[in-house]
Amino acid sequence: MHHRALSPRRAPAALALATTGTLLLTGCGGDKTVAEDPLQQLRAKVPSAQQSGKVLRIGMDVNYPPVEFRGTDGKPDGLDPDIAAALGRILDLRIEYVDTPFDKLIPNLHHKQYDVAMSALSDIRQRRDGVDEAGKATGLAVDFVDYFIAGTSIVVPKGNPKGIHSLDDLCGRTVAVQSGTTQDEIVARQVTACTRANKPLTVHKFDSDAKALAEVAGGAAQAGLNDFPVAAYAAKNTDGGSRFEVTGAQSRSNPYGIALRKEDTELRDVLAKAIDQLIRSGEYDKILTKWNVAASAAQNAVVNGGI
């Protein structure tokens, strides 16, 4: 889902250290030529703001398994932290997380509380243009570096007692979503469609995905909408797989993107190159396979590629 919200608290920093040496190549006639390592070339392009402290500060709502959550050691774990740690190794930067409620991620990015926001944020035009649902400018426009493709799935109680298989099947029902997410936007459009069909759709909104899922588990809502990785994880792991199931086809595949302030073009471009390096190295596929989301892999980094 796009996502969740948490009370702010400071997350422990995750260290990502890596070094590479310069390659020395010996040419004909004994002449020695220094050929720079591509990683060193990339690291040289890291902006001074991050170079000075050798740190990349990331705003993240650490409450959205399996994309990001707290591991048994209390540190951020999941798809996004694994990708972030790998990017830190590529760029020779320490990764520091700033735990932030989802709806505050972009505002606090603009307040310069961190360098980027990375938290299953869908790259959508509304966020890129910095406008609210009514089309009014918010002053919070961002750029995205896209690194993962995620569709929206419908989560229902195990056994699907109401026979829900599509968005239209939600008409006349109650659905639970997290506020400010892509799913919130999808449901808002479906409310209009259901009203036209004279079968009103009731929406319960929450400040966290966990609360929305609890609404479905308790029977107060007949369905919830989530990003596919989160829906699949909840269906597999909640109460040993006996609580939820995923139904119907995914809708609206949108990329997750790392959000940056519009003026931070140097950092944006460096991160895009680092993601491409991560994909080429094969480590990206290993991370996605670890979290059972390999089907949602991106082929390469894209800047502002969302719908």
N, C-alpha and C positions, 0 to 999 in steps of 0.2 A: 504494500500500500504505500503510499507516499507520505506520509507516515504518521508517526507516533509522537508522543510528547512525554516528557519526563520532568521532574523537578531538577533544576540545574544543580550540578555538583561537579567538583573537579575530579576528572579521571586521572589515574596514574599515567605517566608518560610511558610510551612504548619505545624502546630503543631499537633503531635500525642502523647498523653500522656496516659499511663495506668499503674496501679500498681496492684499487687496481693499479698496477704499475704501468709505466710507460714501456712500450715495446721498442726494442732496439733491433733494427734490421741492418744487416751488413750487405752492402752492394758490391758489385764487381770492382776490382782494383783497390779494395780495402777501404773505400769510402763508406763512412757510417752515416746512415740517415735515420733520423728519429721520426717514426710514424706514430702519431698520437692515437691512443686507444679511443674508440668511438665513445666509450663511457666518459672518458676525461673531457672530450669535446662537449658532450652533453652537460656535464657538471659545470663546465666553464660558463654555460649560458644561464645557470641558475641566478635569479636576480639577487642583488646585494642584500636586500632585506632578509632573505633566507640564508644567504651565504654567511652573513656576519655572525649569526648564532648557530649555524649548521642545523637548523631546525625548521620543520614545516608544521605549523599549527593547524589542526583540522577540527572544525566544528562537527559534532556527530551526536545524534540522539541514540544512545546506546541501549536500545530497548526494542529490538525488532528482529528476533531470530528468524532465519539463520544469517541475515545480512549483517546485523551488528547486535551484540548482546554482551553481557558480562560473563566471562568464563568462571570456572571454579576458583581461580585465583583472584577474581575481582577485576581483572583487566579486560579491556575490550577484546572481543573475539568475534569471528564470523567472516563472511565474504569480504566486506569492505575493509575491516582491519587487516586481513591477510593481504589484500591488494595494496593497501596503503603502506604496509610494512615493506612489501616488495618494491614499491616505488621509492621508498626511503633508501633502500639498499642501492638501487640504480643511481639515485641522485646524490648519494652519500649525505643524507640528511636524517637527523633524528626526527621521529614522528611523535608529536605531542597532541593528545586529544583533549578537546574542551567539550564536556558533556552538556548538551543544550537541548531544550525542548524543540520538537520538530518545527512548530510554527514560529520559532524565534531564530531558526538557523540562518535564513537570508537577512533579516533585519540586523542580527548581531554580526554577520559578515560585513555589512556596510558600516557598522560601528567599529570595525577593525579589531574585534575580539579574537580573531584568528585569520589565517591566510586564505583558507578555502573551506567550503562545507562539503562533506562527503557522507551521505546518510540515506542511501536509496532515494535520492532526489530525482524525480522524473524531469527530464529536459522537455519542458512544454513552453509554448510561445508566451503564455501569460507571465511566466517567471522571467523569460528572456527579455520581454518588453517592459516588465515592471508595472503591470496593471492589475487591478483587482477584478473580481467577477463581473462588475458593472462596466469594465473597460476604463476605469479612472486611473490615472497615473499614480503610482505609489512612491516613485523615486527609488525603487529597489531592484532595478534591472540587473541581471547577471549574465555572464557567459557560462557555457557548460563545455566540459570536455567529456564526451560520452564514452563509456567503457563497458556497458552491459545492457542487454535488451530484456525488458520485463513487461509481460502482459498482465492484465487484471483477471483474477479468477473469483468465482463465487464459492463461498464456504457455507455449507449447510450441516445440520446435525447428521450424525451417522445414520445411514439408511434413507436419507433424503425424504422424510415423511410427507413433505408438501409437494414433492415432485417438481422441484425447481431445476430447470436446465438452461435457462437463458435470462437475460435482463428483462424481457417482457413477462416472464413468469413471476417476476417480483411484484408486478402490479397487484394491488389489493393486499399486499403483505407489509411487514415491517422489516427494514434492513438496518444493520448497524455498520457504521464506518468511522474512521478517524477523521477528525476535522482537518481541513487544509490539505488534503491529499488528492492525488489523481482520482482515487475512488470517490471522494466527496464530489468532485466535478462530474464524474460519470453518472452518479446517482442523481445529481441535480437535473441533468438532462432527462434521465429516465422518469423523474417525477412529472415533468411536463408531458411526456409521452403517455404515462399512465392516467394522468388527469384527462387528457383528450379521449382516452378509452373508457372514461367513467369508472375507473378502478384505481382510486388514489393509492399512492405509495407513501407510506410513513417512514421517515428517516430518523434514526437516533444517532446523534453525533457525540463522539467522545474525544478526550484529549490524548488517548493512547490506543494503540491497536489491541493491547491486552484487554482493555475494558470493553472494546467492541466485540471481541471474540467471547468474552464472558457473557455478554448479552445474548449471543447466539446459544451458548452452552446452557444458559438458564431458561431459554425458551421465550424470552421477552422479544426477541427478534427471530425471524424465520431464516435469515441469511445474513452473511456479511460479505464485504468485498475486500480483497487483499491483492497485493502483488503476488504473482504466481509462486515465487520461491517461498514466501512467507505462508501462503495458503497450504502449499505442499508440506512444509515443515510442521505446521500446526496439525494437519490431518494425520501425519505419521507419528508425531511425538506426544500429543496431548492425551493424557490418560491411556498411554500405551496404544494409541491409534483407535481407541473405541469411541471418541467423542465427536469428531468431525469427518467430513469427506469433502473433496473438491468436485464440483459438478459443472458440466457444460464446457464449452470451448473458451479459451482465453480471448479477451477482447482488448483492443487498443494496445498493441505492443509499443511501448515507448522506451527510449534508452534511459538508464540511470546516468547522471552526469555529475562530475565534480564541479561545483559552482564557484565562480570567482567574480570579483568586482570587475566591471567592464574595463577599467583602466589597467588592469593587471595582465596585459597581453603577453608580456615576456614569460611570466610564470605559466600562463595558459598554454603557450606554445611548447614550453619545456615539458610540462606534464603530458601533453599529447604525444610528444616524442618518446617520453619514458614509458607510456602505456604501450606504444607500438613496440618498443624494445622488449617489454614484458611479454607481449603476445608472441613475438618472434622467438624468444628464448624457450618457449614451451612451458614456462612456469605459470602463466595465466591459465592455461588449460588444466594444469594440475590443481590449482586453487579452486576452479569451478567444479572440477570432478570431486574434490574433497567435500564440497557442500552440496553435491547432487544437483547442480544447476548448469551442467555443461551445455544443455540444449539452448541456453540463453546467451551463449558466447557472442561477443562482438568480433568482427574480423579485423578491425583496426580502430584506432581512436578517431573520433569525429568531433569537430567543434560545432556546437549548436545544431545538431542534426535531428532534434526532436520535432514532433508534429506541432 
